[in-house]
């Protein structure tokens, strides 16, 4: 499968060996994904730091990983490993979404009132206790638009969401 890949080098020449290594690693990770629309890799060298940033748009989701080490090949390997982990999580999420048990309409109507035909129970979970900074890091590593979590500082359930301007919003009940 030929995937569209754009490689940008900042303060580094993209050698054929680097391009081959990157393409080989990404090909393995991208086998897990369907409908890849674009893959963009930025490789940069700043003093002793070798930075690799990978962004893949696939199946309505964006996978993003950034790694920085003292060796370019190590940075590539670690960034692609992160992408692979995200791809597996996305694939599992899509697979699980197809097998969500349907809740009877009468059951939902009792809980939320009519019209039950418009309410879908997608998943149930127990929010994890996190600090706001940990929640931001968690949301950055996922394709989701929001994250529900227990605020470790005050013990209340909060919602962190990605805003259209690239920032984050935090919804929390009054203390």
Buried (B, 14 or more C-beta within 10 A) or exposed (E): EEBEBEBEBEEBEEEEEBBEBBBEBBBEBBEBBEEBEEBBBBBBBEEEEBBBBBBBBBBEBBBBBBBBBEEBBBBBBBBBBBBBBBBEBBBEBBEEEEEEEEEEEEEBBEEEEEEBEEBEEEEEEEBEEBEBEEBBEBBEBBBBEEBBBBBBEEEEEBBBBBEEEEEBEEEEEEE
